[in-house]
């Protein structure tokens, strides 16, 4: 007879996610345009871009120190990171356009097989194998398409979209769910790796979009307007209570519970911890924000300031354990990749001194830590303990 498995999530000590303090990192002041981070938030990549040529820099310690490495100086429009921060992608717009790839966390960069386009945005799956990129124009200045790679950028194919001046494209962790915005036009979404796309017929010209790691929660915002939220992969949309702002950047946690929006022209940064139902200013300085990145659990945030520096913010994570059956005699324990150190423990009697670490190391898949267990026939309790 299968044992009864009782799962406990960690009870944290008062998260301050809605009253966060922001720290200016040691990154130099520059025209930082795009930023991304690993699932645990420790690795950050950011780039100078838009109307300015500059480097890509990376950090492996949540912004404490930075390295420029060998990245060329370009007009970078977008950067993306795999879950472990090892595979990075960066998109360049202009006549020297291209998509650059790093497979060692930014130490070295090479030009991918993407065709020369006026690239505006690039995103990648959690494992870094599936890339998607949006092109505003081709070399003849005609509206272009969205392109996709399934081999970490070696080869690319167009993604069955109509020709538009594409602004942003974002991917879910597994690469199956995509959302893209058109300059002066609608938002398109795909739930089948870009094979088919559906226009969401939103009433305004939505500038920026993002989605959660699972792809269920999607956001769309317009400069000088509201933020809209979809909790069904873009099928329907609801206006959130976020204030009207010059929204220039959006970010989401893996499950979509934590959402973040940043405004340009001193518009501040706002956070929601309830899937977009309520928003509050989270204490960031009033700068011209250009980019946002969030760890998978939403507890670590990084923000790129235009003409300023890179700021980070951290709150206390409280990961929740989940249990699912995978076979007749096996079960899986899973939790969102945390931005702090936790160990999975078990006990049979809930004695305070009788907890022991599980020897099996978790496998990370699509922003989730997973451990397969075989119930022993006796009752077991599990928890996540910080260390």
C-alpha positions, -999 to 999 in steps of 0.1 A, spaced: 0 0 0 13 34 -10 25 56 19 7 89 26 30 117 18 24 150 36 42 180 21 50 212 39 61 244 23 85 267 41 70 294 62 91 325 56 98 353 79 78 382 66 85 389 30 89 426 22 83 422 -15 60 452 -17 82 476 3 115 467 -14 148 485 -11 168 490 -42 206 489 -43 227 506 -70 252 480 -81 288 486 -92 279 486 -129 290 519 -145 265 545 -154 255 541 -191 226 539 -214 215 504 -203 187 492 -225 179 455 -218 185 431 -189 179 394 -182 188 370 -154 191 333 -145 163 315 -127 179 320 -93 187 356 -101 224 353 -94 235 357 -130 226 390 -147 233 401 -183 227 437 -195 236 457 -226 239 493 -238 216 499 -267 189 517 -286 206 549 -300 239 542 -282 267 517 -290 282 499 -260 291 466 -244 273 437 -229 283 431 -192 275 402 -169 275 395 -132 276 361 -115 268 374 -80 236 394 -84 253 426 -94 281 428 -68 307 427 -95 306 429 -133 326 417 -163 326 431 -199 343 400 -214 348 400 -252 314 413 -263 316 437 -293 303 473 -289 269 474 -307 235 490 -307 221 462 -286 183 460 -285 176 430 -264 193 403 -243 180 369 -230 193 342 -207 187 305 -201 176 293 -167 212 286 -156 226 318 -171 251 299 -193 234 304 -227 229 341 -235 215 358 -266 217 394 -277 200 411 -306 215 440 -327 195 464 -349 208 483 -379 230 475 -409 254 455 -388 225 436 -374 227 401 -361 219 379 -331 249 370 -309 252 339 -287 273 330 -257 274 295 -244 296 302 -214 278 329 -195 291 358 -216 328 350 -215 328 347 -253 303 357 -281 298 345 -317 273 356 -344 244 331 -348 230 319 -380 202 345 -379 198 365 -411 206 403 -410 175 421 -398 166 451 -378 162 429 -347 142 444 -318 138 415 -294 151 381 -285 140 355 -260 150 319 -251 136 288 -234 149 277 -200 173 252 -215 186 278 -240 179 256 -271 148 273 -283 152 310 -293 127 334 -308 135 368 -322 114 397 -336 124 418 -366 111 453 -371 123 456 -407 144 437 -433 173 453 -452 149 470 -476 131 486 -447 99 465 -453 80 451 -423 94 418 -413 86 386 -394 93 366 -362 120 339 -365 127 309 -344 156 286 -337 156 251 -320 193 246 -319 205 275 -298 208 299 -328 226 278 -353 197 278 -378 166 300 -380 132 299 -398 104 324 -400 76 317 -375 44 320 -396 35 355 -386 23 383 -409 49 410 -418 48 438 -392 70 462 -374 75 439 -345 85 454 -311 88 426 -285 86 388 -284 87 367 -252 88 330 -246 76 306 -218 102 284 -201 96 254 -225 94 276 -256 58 265 -265 40 297 -255 50 330 -272 36 365 -271 46 394 -294 37 430 -299 34 451 -330 44 488 -333 11 506 -337 -7 473 -339 -21 443 -320 -6 416 -297 -2 381 -311 1 349 -291 10 313 -299 6 282 -278 23 257 -302 59 269 -305 50 295 -330 33 272 -356 1 293 -354 -5 328 -341 -37 345 -330 -42 382 -329 -57 393 -296 -75 423 -311 -66 445 -281 -79 481 -286 -46 500 -283 -11 498 -298 6 478 -271 43 485 -268 57 459 -245 47 423 -235 60 396 -212 48 363 -198 53 340 -169 76 310 -171 47 286 -174 32 308 -202 -2 311 -186 0 347 -174 8 373 -200 11 411 -197 8 439 -223 14 476 -216 14 508 -236 35 539 -230 13 564 -213 -14 538 -207 -25 508 -186 -12 472 -181 -35 444 -192 -32 409 -178 -42 375 -194 -43 344 -172 -51 320 -201 -21 325 -225 -36 355 -242 -71 343 -250 -88 370 -229 -74 401 -213 -84 422 -183 -73 457 -174 -52 456 -142 -53 482 -114 -18 493 -123 -17 531 -128 -14 548 -161 24 552 -167 51 555 -193 56 517 -192 89 506 -208 96 473 -191 77 443 -177 88 411 -159 70 381 -143 79 352 -120 77 316 -132 41 311 -119 29 346 -128 20 355 -92 46 382 -91 44 409 -118 66 440 -122 63 470 -144 88 499 -148 81 533 -162 103 556 -183 107 594 -176 107 589 -138 77 566 -138 89 543 -110 86 506 -106 54 488 -95 49 453 -82 19 430 -79 20 398 -58 -14 386 -67 -13 379 -105 -19 416 -113 -50 422 -92 -34 449 -71 -2 470 -76 19 491 -54 50 513 -60 79 494 -45 103 522 -36 126 523 -66 142 557 -75 125 578 -101 147 571 -131 141 564 -168 138 527 -165 145 507 -197 147 470 -186 135 446 -159 145 411 -149 130 387 -123 142 355 -107 119 326 -111 104 331 -77 100 368 -81 122 376 -50 152 390 -69 147 419 -93 171 438 -115 164 470 -133 183 489 -160 184 527 -157 188 547 -189 218 570 -185 222 556 -150 232 523 -135 219 488 -127 198 484 -96 188 452 -77 163 444 -51 158 413 -30 130 400 -7 126 368 13 115 338 -9 90 314 5 90 284 -19 61 260 -19 65 223 -22 41 204 -46 36 167 -49 23 149 -80 20 112 -88 42 101 -118 36 63 -117 19 36 -96 48 37 -71 66 70 -76 58 106 -67 75 138 -76 83 167 -53 87 200 -70 92 237 -62 101 268 -82 138 274 -85 145 296 -54 166 328 -53 182 316 -20 196 284 -8 172 257 3 176 220 10 148 193 8 144 174 40 123 145 52 111 129 85 87 103 96 75 117 130 78 156 128 102 156 157 121 189 156 154 172 157 146 143 134 148 159 99 174 147 74 184 159 40 173 139 10 204 126 -8 190 130 -43 199 163 -60 170 180 -76 168 182 -114 159 216 -128 133 217 -156 115 248 -168 122 268 -137 112 239 -114 133 218 -91 121 182 -92 129 152 -71 114 117 -77 107 96 -46 94 61 -40 71 60 -9 83 34 15 50 23 31 54 45 62 42 81 65 68 107 54 68 144 58 89 168 36 99 204 39 123 230 24 148 244 48 169 275 42 206 275 48 
